[in-house]
Amino acid sequence: MVYGGKPSRGCRTCRQRRIKCDEEKPTCKRCEKSRRECGGYRPEFEIVHRDQTKSTVHRLRNAQSTSPPPPLADAAEYSARALVFVQEEPQSWGLDSASPSPVLTVPLAQRASCYFASNFILVPLTESTPHGFMEYLIPLIESEPAESSLRYAFNACAFALLSHHNRSDSIDLAQLSLKEHTLALGGTYKALGHPTKATAHATLATVLLLSLYESITANRESRMLAWRSHIDGAVNIIKSRGRDDICRTKIGALLFSAVRHQLVSRTLSSGMPIPFGTNWWMSSGVENNTLLATSQHLALKYTDLRTESNHLLVGQARSPQSLEQIYRLIQKVEALDREIISWQASVPRQFCFQTLCWVYEDDIGLSKGGDYAKVDVLPGRVDIYPDFVTASAWNISRVSRLLLAALSIRLTAYCCSPIDYRTTPGYHSYLLEIA
């Protein structure tokens, strides 16, 4: 290590672009104005003491020539493996200068796939994490060719998710995600017209990824309509294949459970009855005593009560017999609500949430009666969860309780008619209870 004279103290981005840096802290204003990600500044020790030996540069060139970045089509392959840091492209290091940058970066495709895998793919490895999520993707993607619909759908979800987290200086991640999504749609359309590929595991997994893509990119109602159509398509594949046939293998059982998870959200949000009934969906798949499966079962019980109430309130005339049936239905609603409360209290501590903070309207500049659609964070309690599966289980149970409360009020209003149910003492006590 030798002293090499007065070096540049500019940020790494400006040094790579070979322009003068204003050296503003913590980030360079030139990078900010050009909408580039500032690479930060080197430590003072590194600036003064620079390795200028030719052998170091030569070793660096050899390392770069043997470690090319993965192609875009193979990005999904890296999701199931450990995150391996690779160095930047040789031309971005400025090898003709006396000070190669020590920054380690990850190729964009690999970064997107690893970021998606760390957030959405959970493989149960120990007893502390008995539940998995989308673990079927790993063996299916590894068995698919590079230009398959499943890989295109995986890339679309990965780039879409990464675009929410950060953005690249030179690549439009949203546009890249849309391109992959278009290729996945085209391939899926062809597969659905094929006699054997239409009900294959890979096709079903692709449809599930396409529904997830709509959830990630949802910013208007049309996206939700597309999400629902994908879920309906997945249900039709299950119907064509047959429940018993698709659940013969571990991957098939995982796919069946994944469709059931999406179907629960579909029925809760739309008010439509679940096809084939609750028992049909809960009698197959992976273990049904897991955290997520139990919350799904409780939610499907609510959908059964909702279907029964619609039949009583719409399909029958008001009579003493119908009122008696309504009273018994109210008791079922209250019993299911107590069952959900009991289940929430019995959840193991490692799968419970922790309250991080509270967000108030004043904190986000939201006035009374303001538009919640225009804020980034909704006011209220902010909870953190160990993983995505745990968060889904808790939120499904919470949504079920809210819908049960609405159903109870609807049934009570029918019984109290023509008296306004909101004037009854029981209504106010019930509001305090659910609050």
C-alpha atoms as one frame of an Amber mdcrd trajectory, in Angstrom:
protein
   0.000   0.000   0.000   1.457   3.330  -1.020   0.373   6.929  -0.997  -0.679
   7.856  -4.502  -1.055  11.630  -4.319  -4.270  13.638  -4.088  -7.147  11.314
  -4.993 -10.761  12.094  -5.847 -13.186  12.204  -2.930 -16.258  12.174  -5.167
 -19.028   9.607  -4.887 -18.588   6.290  -6.648 -21.322   7.028  -9.188 -19.751
  10.300 -10.342 -16.307   8.690 -10.473 -17.638   5.909 -12.682 -19.343   8.512
 -14.929 -16.083  10.526 -14.973 -17.749  13.774 -13.963 -17.001  16.198 -11.162
 -18.868  15.407  -7.961 -20.154  18.140  -5.634 -19.319  15.838  -2.673 -22.541
  16.707  -0.840 -23.395  14.470   2.123 -25.059  12.067   2.622 -25.801  11.770
  -1.124 -24.460  13.613  -4.126 -26.783  16.297  -5.522 -25.651  15.530  -9.078
 -26.908  11.952  -8.688 -30.120  13.216  -7.150 -30.803  15.626 -10.007 -30.075
  12.970 -12.631 -32.240  10.462 -10.731 -29.376   8.067 -10.261 -28.659   6.001
  -7.202 -25.673   7.537  -5.440 -23.009   4.927  -4.762 -21.825   6.684  -1.625
 -18.348   7.789  -0.636 -15.250   5.763   0.072 -13.719   5.691   3.560 -10.833
   8.087   4.087  -8.406   5.239   4.696  -9.321   3.672   1.392  -8.962   6.990
  -0.445  -5.431   7.652   0.783  -4.096   4.098   0.741  -4.791   2.546  -2.610
  -3.561  -0.741  -3.995  -1.966   0.185  -7.322  -0.242  -3.095  -8.098  -0.783
  -4.465 -11.576  -1.239  -7.974 -10.231  -4.339  -6.917  -8.290  -5.932  -5.488
 -11.411  -4.979  -8.593 -13.358  -6.575 -10.883 -10.751  -9.688  -8.727 -10.834
 -10.005  -9.063 -14.610  -9.659 -12.850 -14.361 -12.345 -13.019 -11.676 -14.739
 -11.014 -13.795 -14.202 -13.166 -16.869 -15.140 -16.320 -14.921 -18.172 -14.860
 -13.148 -20.630 -13.542 -15.769 -24.020 -12.387 -14.593 -26.896 -14.874 -15.047
 -29.148 -14.431 -18.092 -32.630 -13.071 -17.568 -34.329 -16.341 -18.485 -32.389
 -18.167 -15.736 -33.146 -15.634 -13.025 -35.705 -17.862 -11.340 -33.114 -20.594
 -10.909 -31.313 -18.502  -8.315 -34.345 -18.107  -6.057 -33.821 -21.492  -4.414
 -30.112 -21.010  -3.756 -28.065 -18.891  -1.427 -27.502 -15.279  -2.406 -24.038
 -15.091  -3.937 -22.498 -11.654  -4.300 -20.723 -11.011  -7.572 -18.680  -8.021
  -8.572 -19.707  -5.347 -11.023 -19.162  -5.490 -14.744 -15.500  -4.869 -15.617
 -16.239  -1.665 -17.507 -17.908  -0.131 -14.440 -14.831  -0.649 -12.283 -12.690
   1.803 -14.179  -9.735  -0.583 -14.431  -7.615   2.054 -16.116  -7.720   4.100
 -12.923  -5.463   3.467  -9.965  -8.305   2.682  -7.549 -10.826  -0.050  -8.413
 -14.097   0.383  -6.564 -14.633  -2.180  -3.786 -18.434  -2.058  -4.060 -20.101
  -5.462  -4.513 -23.332  -5.558  -6.469 -25.750  -8.235  -7.599 -27.017  -8.594
 -11.187 -30.526  -7.236 -11.522 -32.189 -10.532 -12.489 -30.604 -12.376  -9.582
 -31.428  -9.567  -7.169 -35.082  -9.602  -8.218 -35.440 -13.385  -7.949 -33.746
 -13.518  -4.542 -35.828 -10.621  -3.248 -39.009 -12.338  -4.395 -37.950 -15.671
  -2.914 -37.086 -14.145   0.450 -40.527 -12.556   0.689 -42.839 -15.151  -0.863
 -41.175 -18.566  -0.839 -41.022 -20.228   2.558 -39.711 -23.775   2.870 -40.308
 -25.417   6.273 -36.886 -26.500   7.517 -37.353 -26.795  11.282 -40.118 -27.349
  13.800 -40.157 -23.598  14.492 -41.434 -23.004  10.938 -43.791 -25.922  10.228
 -45.683 -24.067   7.524 -44.461 -23.334   4.031 -45.645 -21.059   1.262 -45.214
 -21.442  -2.490 -42.533 -24.054  -1.850 -43.828 -25.952  -4.887 -42.190 -23.330
  -7.102 -38.649 -24.540  -6.449 -38.889 -28.057  -7.966 -41.267 -26.936 -10.709
 -39.076 -24.051 -11.891 -35.956 -26.212 -11.867 -37.691 -28.750 -14.122 -38.969
 -26.161 -16.606 -36.978 -24.866 -19.609 -35.675 -21.313 -19.685 -38.398 -20.022
 -22.015 -41.342 -21.520 -20.153 -44.461 -19.694 -19.045 -43.705 -20.524 -15.425
 -40.319 -18.820 -15.564 -41.755 -15.822 -17.362 -44.453 -15.510 -14.687 -41.847
 -15.836 -11.945 -39.722 -13.098 -13.524 -42.775 -10.860 -13.898 -43.598 -11.144
 -10.188 -39.951 -10.718  -9.167 -39.386  -7.551 -11.196 -42.752  -6.108 -10.153
 -41.965  -6.662  -6.487 -38.471  -5.212  -6.791 -39.843  -2.127  -8.565 -41.814
  -1.339  -5.385 -38.659  -1.628  -3.297 -36.215   0.365  -5.407 -35.570   1.376
  -8.975 -32.684   1.021 -11.354 -30.972   3.984 -12.955 -31.098   2.591 -16.470
 -33.819  -0.096 -16.435 -37.551   0.404 -16.136 -38.419  -2.470 -13.831 -42.169
  -2.006 -14.265 -41.857  -2.196 -18.055 -39.558  -5.200 -17.800 -42.071  -6.888
 -15.514 -44.893  -6.185 -17.959 -42.891  -7.729 -20.787 -42.330 -10.931 -18.824
 -46.008 -10.944 -17.839 -47.073 -10.701 -21.490 -44.852 -13.650 -22.427 -46.286
 -15.666 -19.530 -49.857 -14.919 -20.602 -49.163 -15.964 -24.175 -47.558 -19.218
 -23.114 -50.347 -20.007 -20.658 -52.988 -19.437 -23.329 -51.255 -21.981 -25.559
 -50.864 -24.459 -22.691 -54.571 -24.301 -21.842 -55.353 -25.401 -25.378 -53.078
 -28.436 -25.092 -54.715 -31.715 -23.930 -52.004 -32.610 -21.385 -50.451 -29.248
 -20.520 -53.820 -27.675 -19.642 -53.983 -29.461 -16.266 -50.256 -29.871 -15.617
 -48.684 -28.765 -12.346 -46.590 -26.142 -14.144 -49.657 -24.588 -15.778 -51.508
 -24.373 -12.467 -48.451 -22.849 -10.787 -48.197 -20.306 -13.616 -51.836 -19.262
 -13.161 -51.229 -18.794  -9.433 -48.190 -16.612 -10.160 -50.216 -14.560 -12.638
 -52.818 -13.954  -9.915 -50.035 -12.895  -7.552 -48.721 -10.511 -10.208 -52.107
  -8.795 -10.308 -52.004  -8.421  -6.526 -48.512  -6.930  -6.586 -49.336  -4.446
  -9.340 -52.937  -3.738  -8.288 -53.649  -0.005  -8.416 -57.124  -0.011  -9.881
 -60.237  -2.181  -9.954 -59.403  -3.729 -13.319 -56.400  -5.444 -11.729 -58.640
  -7.023  -9.111 -60.954  -8.290 -11.819 -57.971  -9.922 -13.506 -56.922 -11.430
 -10.169 -60.382 -12.969  -9.720 -60.378 -14.392 -13.232 -57.027 -16.101 -12.589
 -58.352 -17.649  -9.371 -61.446 -18.889 -11.208 -59.147 -20.383 -13.831 -57.107
 -22.180 -11.162 -60.310 -23.608  -9.669 -61.353 -24.856 -13.104 -58.001 -26.624
 -13.507 -58.548 -28.335 -10.147 -62.047 -29.326 -11.270 -60.811 -30.717 -14.601
 -57.924 -32.579 -13.013 -59.873 -33.870 -10.034 -59.085 -33.289  -6.367 -57.904
 -36.818  -5.626 -55.726 -37.005  -8.724 -53.937 -33.709  -8.162 -53.300 -34.479
  -4.478 -51.577 -37.814  -5.151 -48.148 -36.153  -5.000 -46.619 -33.709  -2.525
 -46.336 -30.953  -5.133 -49.941 -31.495  -6.196 -51.136 -31.274  -2.590 -49.181
 -28.041  -2.137 -50.763 -26.606  -5.296 -54.227 -27.625  -4.094 -53.636 -25.848
  -0.776 -52.351 -22.777  -2.624 -55.517 -22.608  -4.738 -57.595 -22.971  -1.571
 -55.728 -20.046  -0.004 -56.482 -17.814  -2.972 -60.061 -19.038  -3.130 -60.655
 -18.006   0.492 -59.643 -14.443  -0.346 -61.767 -14.619  -3.496 -64.928 -15.654
  -1.650 -64.428 -13.270   1.273 -63.957 -10.273  -1.022 -66.734 -11.046  -3.512
 -69.493 -12.520  -1.366 -69.845 -15.480  -3.731 -70.404 -18.985  -2.312 -67.411
 -21.294  -2.391 -67.657 -23.916  -5.149 -68.008 -27.549  -4.019 -68.428 -26.554
  -0.362 -66.122 -26.187   2.635 -65.661 -29.887   3.383 -64.556 -30.577  -0.192
 -61.724 -28.037   0.046 -60.645 -28.849   3.595 -60.510 -32.633   3.157 -57.381
 -32.608   0.935 -54.109 -30.789   0.546 -51.229 -30.565   2.996 -51.761 -30.905
   6.741 -54.951 -29.097   7.690 -53.939 -28.426  11.283 -51.435 -25.769  10.310
 -51.841 -22.125  11.229 -52.962 -20.979   7.787 -55.242 -23.970   7.115 -57.059
 -23.472  10.420 -57.738 -19.801   9.698 -58.940 -20.769   6.205 -61.313 -23.352
   7.653 -62.797 -20.777  10.029 -63.222 -18.323   7.146 -64.966 -20.937   5.015
 -67.317 -21.652   7.897 -68.309 -17.999   7.697 -69.043 -18.324   3.979 -71.364
 -21.235   4.752 -73.258 -19.099   7.288 -73.439 -16.249   4.788 -74.921 -18.551
   2.142 -77.453 -19.866   4.642 -78.451 -16.347   5.691 -78.930 -15.249   2.081
 -81.272 -18.185   1.559 -83.309 -17.289   4.649 -83.429 -13.521   4.132 -84.133
 -13.548   0.399 -85.718 -16.877  -0.382 -88.359 -17.039   2.365 -91.229 -14.850
   3.467 -91.182 -13.397   6.954 -92.951 -15.730   9.364 -92.564 -17.082  12.920
 -90.817 -20.136  11.485 -88.354 -18.034   9.483 -87.664 -15.827  12.518 -86.891
 -18.903  14.570 -84.414 -20.003  11.920 -82.844 -16.544  11.963 -82.432 -16.700
  15.746 -80.678 -20.053  15.481 -78.448 -18.645  12.729 -77.492 -15.692  14.940
 -76.413 -18.178  17.594 -74.229 -19.956  15.013 -72.647 -16.635  14.040 -71.867
 -15.811  17.662 -70.508 -19.316  18.264 -68.173 -19.057  15.256 -66.956 -15.658
  16.431 -66.120 -17.153  19.832 -64.342 -20.035  18.105 -62.141 -17.594  16.175
 -61.353 -15.662  19.368 -60.419 -18.912  21.104 -58.199 -19.934  18.199 -56.422
 -16.567  18.172 -55.712 -16.934  21.904 -54.239 -20.414  21.341 -51.783 -19.428
  18.593 -48.212 -20.269  19.716 -46.168 -17.291  20.781 -43.670 -17.617  17.921
 -46.539 -17.074  15.479 -48.033 -14.053  17.208 -47.687 -10.493  15.955 -45.953
  -7.608  17.676 -47.278  -4.073  17.613 -44.638  -1.759  16.193 -46.369   1.605
  16.520 -49.573   3.549  16.002 -50.139   5.857  13.043 -52.515   8.770  13.546
 -54.247  10.916  10.942 -52.109  13.934  11.825 -48.934  11.924  11.231 -49.802
  11.372   7.566 -51.559  14.704   6.951 -54.997  13.127   6.663 -57.883  15.358
   7.643 -61.178  14.067   8.970 -63.125  12.555   6.098 -60.064  12.588   3.843
 -59.356  10.195   0.995 -57.611   7.086   2.339 -56.714   6.010  -1.196 -54.205
   8.867  -1.458 -52.120   7.983   1.602 -49.225   5.530   1.675 -49.969   4.277
   5.188 -53.407   3.804   6.705 -53.933   5.201  10.198 -54.147   2.739  13.047
 -52.008   0.042  14.637 -48.955  -1.231  12.766 -48.116  -4.876  13.479 -45.132
  -6.951  12.423 -45.206 -10.713  11.796 -42.575 -13.452  11.605 -43.437 -14.261
   7.973 -46.014 -13.866   5.226 -47.912 -17.019   6.162 -48.397 -15.899   9.749
 -49.610 -12.476   8.607 -52.075 -14.094   6.191 -53.488 -16.375   8.885 -54.051
 -13.533  11.337 -55.559 -11.203   8.760 -57.924 -13.885   7.426 -59.228 -14.433
  10.949 -59.638 -10.692  11.498 -61.503 -10.229   8.243 -63.725 -13.176   9.156
 -64.632 -11.547  12.469 -65.474  -8.272  10.766 -67.692 -10.031   8.245 -69.337
 -12.040  11.017 -70.118  -8.790  12.821 -71.698  -7.376   9.667 -73.705 -10.571
   9.179 -74.895 -10.479  12.780 -76.067  -6.891  12.378 -77.871  -7.807   9.167
 -79.700 -10.696  10.841 -80.525  -8.594  13.896 -81.942  -5.832  11.705 -84.222
  -8.373  10.042 -85.491  -9.606  13.404 -86.039  -6.089  14.781 -87.858  -4.767
  11.729 -89.698  -2.390  11.576 -87.863  -1.082  14.661 -84.484   0.478  13.943
 -81.955  -2.018  15.282 -79.491   0.810  15.987 -81.705   2.038  18.821 -81.586
  -1.241  20.733 -79.301  -1.602  23.805 -77.829  -4.802  22.453 -76.504  -3.033
  19.361 -74.441  -0.541  21.358 -73.046  -3.243  23.665 -72.141  -5.319  20.623
 -70.247  -2.401  19.085 -68.233  -2.005  22.280 -67.468  -5.727  22.284 -66.099
  -5.922  18.734 -64.178  -2.650  19.162
